[in-house]
Amino acid sequence: MCDASLQSYTSFRIGGPAEVLVEPADVDDLCRVVAQARAEKIPIFVVGGTNLLVRDGGIRGMVISLGKFKGIRQEPDHVLYAEGGVGMPTLIGYAVRRSLAGLEWGAGIPGTVAGCVVMNAGTRLGEMKDSVKAVRMIDPRGRVVDISAADIPFSYRRAHLPRGIVAGVWLQLRPGDHEQIEKTVKEYLQYRKDTQPLTLPSAGCVFKNPPQDSAGRLVEAAGLKGARIGDAQVSEKHANFMVNVGHARAEDVLALIKNVRAAVKKKSGVTLELELKVVGQA
């Protein structure tokens, strides 16, 4: 598709058009697309999931969506393989039904498996690196490369992966008591519903937590809970979330980020670092 809106491909529901949008059917199709783009020197960007803001001018080149990568399978020794486009709620539900523990920390995260690997998504209960056994990637030449978790340096909200596209991931889980796993997931999901604006479009946490502190606490201390520019608003429920309360534009979010960072710097002396990834043309 040409000039396709990217609003429906991000959890923020914000973003300009893709010059070309491609949705490969499977890994072989993805390999062909990547190889063709390389041969024609077309830049590639993979879209989808949370923690992403696409600027209003959109993205030039080829944008790839893994929306058709929805497969999950169970392998021996309590391992699940999930394709990159599988949503975390779907994956967690699959694990719960099979009494497999290890993903409870992700209850309420709306992102995809690929996105959660790339950013090493996490909560106070755990993070993606705790379960990753190996990652299947498509390299820039369009070849399938499987990488062991032992060869991937993980850090706070980042997996230091080689260039390429995460097509799937093997997750090492463990057998557990079905009722207890389900109870933990429900309790943590309720906690997130009570403390985070899960009913409004957002990109998750906007800022990384500074060492020994909370970005949300700093924003709230600066008096910016509920601050708004256009239809972009600092959540009244959790100050490290910005929400789209209507038809927000990326320029509204970026202006609000600028104001928040300046106010926090003035109030506390801390320079907040973005967890949100900003891409595309202004």
C-alpha positions as CSV (number, residue, x, y, z in Angstrom):
1,M,0.0,0.0,0.0
2,C,1.2,3.5,-0.8
3,D,0.6,6.5,1.5
4,A,-1.0,4.3,4.1
5,S,-1.9,5.9,7.4
6,L,0.2,4.5,10.3
7,Q,-2.2,5.6,13.0
8,S,-3.7,2.1,13.4
9,Y,-0.3,0.5,13.6
10,T,0.8,2.1,16.8
11,S,-0.8,2.0,20.3
12,F,-0.7,5.9,20.4
13,R,-3.0,6.0,17.3
14,I,-0.9,8.8,16.0
15,G,1.3,9.1,13.0
16,G,1.6,10.3,9.4
17,P,1.6,8.0,6.3
18,A,4.0,5.3,5.2
19,E,5.4,5.9,1.7
20,V,5.0,2.2,1.1
21,L,3.5,-0.3,3.6
22,V,4.1,-4.0,3.3
23,E,2.6,-6.8,5.4
24,P,4.6,-10.1,4.6
25,A,2.6,-13.3,4.9
26,D,5.4,-15.4,6.5
27,V,9.2,-15.6,7.1
28,D,9.9,-16.6,3.5
29,D,7.9,-13.6,2.2
30,L,9.7,-11.3,4.7
31,C,13.1,-12.5,3.5
32,R,12.1,-11.8,-0.1
33,V,10.9,-8.3,0.8
34,V,14.1,-7.4,2.7
35,A,16.3,-8.7,0.0
36,Q,14.4,-6.8,-2.7
37,A,14.5,-3.6,-0.6
38,R,18.3,-4.0,-0.2
39,A,18.8,-4.6,-3.9
40,E,16.9,-1.4,-4.7
41,K,18.4,0.5,-1.8
42,I,15.1,1.3,-0.2
43,P,15.3,2.0,3.5
44,I,13.2,-0.2,5.8
45,F,11.4,0.5,9.1
46,V,9.4,-2.0,11.1
47,V,6.3,-0.6,12.7
48,G,4.0,-1.8,15.4
49,G,3.5,-2.0,19.1
50,T,4.0,0.4,22.0
51,N,6.8,2.9,22.9
52,L,6.6,4.4,19.4
53,L,5.7,7.9,18.1
54,V,5.5,8.4,14.4
55,R,5.9,12.1,13.4
56,D,3.1,13.7,11.4
57,G,5.1,13.7,8.1
58,G,5.2,9.9,8.2
59,I,8.0,7.5,7.2
60,R,9.7,7.5,3.8
61,G,10.9,4.2,2.2
62,M,9.3,0.9,3.1
63,V,7.5,0.3,6.3
64,I,7.0,-3.3,7.3
65,S,4.2,-4.6,9.5
66,L,4.4,-8.0,11.1
67,G,0.7,-8.1,11.6
68,K,0.4,-11.5,9.9
69,F,3.1,-13.0,12.1
70,K,0.6,-14.5,14.6
71,G,1.8,-18.1,15.2
72,I,2.6,-19.6,18.6
73,R,3.7,-23.2,19.1
74,Q,4.8,-25.2,22.2
75,E,8.1,-27.0,22.0
76,P,9.7,-29.5,24.4
77,D,11.0,-28.5,27.8
78,H,8.4,-25.8,28.4
79,V,9.6,-23.6,25.5
80,L,7.2,-21.5,23.5
81,Y,8.0,-20.1,20.1
82,A,6.1,-16.9,19.2
83,E,6.2,-15.0,15.9
84,G,7.0,-11.3,16.1
85,G,3.5,-10.0,15.5
86,V,1.9,-11.9,18.4
87,G,0.5,-9.5,21.0
88,M,1.7,-10.0,24.5
89,P,-1.9,-10.5,25.9
90,T,-2.3,-13.3,23.4
91,L,1.0,-14.9,24.3
92,I,0.3,-14.7,28.0
93,G,-3.1,-16.2,27.6
94,Y,-1.6,-19.1,25.6
95,A,1.0,-19.7,28.4
96,V,-1.6,-19.5,31.2
97,R,-3.9,-22.1,29.5
98,R,-0.9,-24.5,29.4
99,S,0.1,-23.8,33.0
100,L,3.4,-22.2,32.0
101,A,4.9,-19.5,34.3
102,G,7.3,-16.8,33.5
103,L,5.4,-14.2,31.6
104,E,3.1,-12.9,34.4
105,W,5.1,-9.7,34.6
106,G,3.8,-8.7,31.2
107,A,0.1,-8.6,32.1
108,G,-1.4,-5.5,30.6
109,I,1.4,-4.7,28.1
110,P,-0.3,-4.3,24.7
111,G,2.9,-4.5,22.6
112,T,4.0,-7.3,20.2
113,V,6.5,-10.0,21.0
114,A,9.0,-8.4,18.6
115,G,8.6,-5.0,20.1
116,C,9.0,-6.3,23.7
117,V,12.2,-8.1,22.7
118,V,13.7,-5.1,21.0
119,M,13.1,-2.8,23.9
120,N,13.5,-5.4,26.6
121,A,10.0,-4.5,27.9
122,G,9.5,-4.9,31.6
123,T,7.6,-4.1,34.8
124,R,8.3,-4.3,38.5
125,L,7.8,-8.1,38.3
126,G,10.3,-8.8,35.6
127,E,11.4,-8.1,32.0
128,M,11.6,-9.8,28.6
129,K,15.2,-11.0,29.0
130,D,14.2,-13.2,31.9
131,S,12.5,-15.6,29.5
132,V,14.2,-15.2,26.1
133,K,16.0,-18.3,25.0
134,A,16.8,-17.3,21.5
135,V,15.7,-14.8,18.8
136,R,15.0,-15.4,15.1
137,M,16.0,-12.5,13.0
138,I,16.0,-11.6,9.3
139,D,19.3,-9.9,8.6
140,P,19.7,-6.9,6.2
141,R,20.5,-9.4,3.3
142,G,17.2,-11.2,3.8
143,R,18.7,-14.3,5.6
144,V,17.3,-16.1,8.6
145,V,19.6,-15.9,11.6
146,D,18.9,-17.5,15.0
147,I,20.7,-15.9,18.0
148,S,21.0,-17.4,21.4
149,A,20.0,-15.1,24.3
150,A,23.5,-15.7,25.7
151,D,24.8,-13.7,22.7
152,I,22.5,-10.8,23.2
153,P,23.5,-8.0,25.7
154,F,20.4,-6.8,27.4
155,S,20.1,-3.5,29.3
156,Y,17.4,-1.4,30.8
157,R,14.7,-1.1,28.1
158,R,17.0,-2.3,25.3
159,A,18.2,-5.4,23.7
160,H,21.5,-4.9,21.8
161,L,20.6,-6.9,18.7
162,P,22.4,-6.9,15.4
163,R,20.7,-5.1,12.5
164,G,17.7,-6.8,11.2
165,I,14.1,-7.7,12.0
166,V,12.9,-9.8,14.9
167,A,10.7,-12.5,13.2
168,G,10.1,-14.6,16.3
169,V,11.4,-15.5,19.7
170,W,11.8,-18.7,21.8
171,L,10.8,-18.3,25.4
172,Q,12.0,-20.6,28.2
173,L,9.1,-20.9,30.6
174,R,8.5,-23.2,33.5
175,P,5.6,-25.4,34.7
176,G,3.5,-24.0,37.4
177,D,0.2,-24.2,39.2
178,H,-2.5,-23.1,36.7
179,E,-4.7,-21.3,39.4
180,Q,-1.7,-19.5,40.9
181,I,-0.4,-18.3,37.5
182,E,-3.9,-17.1,36.5
183,K,-4.3,-15.4,39.9
184,T,-1.0,-13.5,39.5
185,V,-1.9,-12.4,36.0
186,K,-5.3,-11.1,37.0
187,E,-4.0,-9.4,40.1
188,Y,-1.2,-7.6,38.2
189,L,-3.5,-6.7,35.4
190,Q,-5.9,-5.2,37.9
191,Y,-3.0,-3.3,39.5
192,R,-2.1,-1.9,36.1
193,K,-5.7,-0.9,35.4
194,D,-5.8,0.9,38.7
195,T,-2.6,2.8,38.3
196,Q,-2.1,3.2,34.5
197,P,-4.4,4.7,31.7
198,L,-4.9,1.4,29.9
199,T,-8.2,2.5,28.4
200,L,-6.7,5.4,26.4
201,P,-4.3,5.3,23.4
202,S,-0.8,5.8,24.7
203,A,2.8,4.6,24.0
204,G,3.4,3.3,27.5
205,C,6.0,5.0,29.7
206,V,7.4,8.1,28.0
207,F,10.6,8.6,30.0
208,K,13.1,6.1,31.5
209,N,13.3,6.0,35.3
210,P,16.4,7.8,36.5
211,P,18.6,5.8,38.9
212,Q,16.9,5.4,42.3
213,D,13.9,7.5,41.3
214,S,10.7,7.4,39.3
215,A,10.1,9.5,36.2
216,G,6.4,9.6,37.0
217,R,7.1,11.0,40.5
218,L,9.3,13.7,39.1
219,V,6.7,14.7,36.5
220,E,4.0,14.8,39.2
221,A,6.2,16.8,41.5
222,A,6.6,19.4,38.8
223,G,2.9,19.8,38.8
224,L,2.3,18.5,35.3
225,K,-0.2,15.7,35.9
226,G,-3.1,16.5,33.5
227,A,-1.1,19.0,31.5
228,R,-2.3,19.2,27.9
229,I,-1.4,20.4,24.5
230,G,-4.0,19.8,21.8
231,D,-5.3,16.3,22.4
232,A,-2.1,15.1,24.0
233,Q,-2.2,14.9,27.7
234,V,0.0,13.9,30.6
235,S,-2.2,11.1,32.2
236,E,-4.0,12.1,35.3
237,K,-3.6,8.4,36.5
238,H,0.1,8.0,35.9
239,A,2.4,11.0,35.1
240,N,4.9,9.0,33.1
241,F,2.2,8.2,30.5
242,M,1.0,10.6,27.8
243,V,-2.4,9.8,26.3
244,N,-4.3,10.6,23.2
245,V,-7.6,12.0,24.4
246,G,-9.0,12.6,20.9
247,H,-7.1,13.4,17.7
248,A,-3.7,14.2,19.0
249,R,-0.9,14.9,16.5
250,A,2.7,14.0,17.0
251,E,3.7,17.6,17.2
252,D,1.3,18.0,20.2
253,V,3.1,15.1,22.0
254,L,6.5,16.4,21.2
255,A,5.6,19.9,22.4
256,L,4.3,18.4,25.6
257,I,7.4,16.3,26.1
258,K,9.5,19.4,25.7
259,N,7.5,21.3,28.3
260,V,7.6,18.3,30.8
261,R,11.4,17.9,30.4
262,A,12.0,21.6,31.0
263,A,9.7,21.7,34.0
264,V,11.3,18.6,35.6
265,K,14.8,20.0,35.0
266,K,13.9,23.3,36.6
267,K,12.1,21.6,39.6
268,S,14.5,18.8,40.4
269,G,17.6,19.2,38.2
270,V,17.0,15.9,36.5
271,T,17.2,15.6,32.7
272,L,14.6,13.0,31.7
273,E,15.7,10.5,29.0
274,L,13.1,9.3,26.5
275,E,12.0,5.7,26.6
276,L,9.6,6.6,23.8
277,K,11.1,6.1,20.3
278,V,10.4,9.0,17.9
279,V,10.6,8.3,14.2
280,G,9.6,9.8,10.8
281,Q,9.4,13.1,9.1
282,A,8.3,16.3,10.9
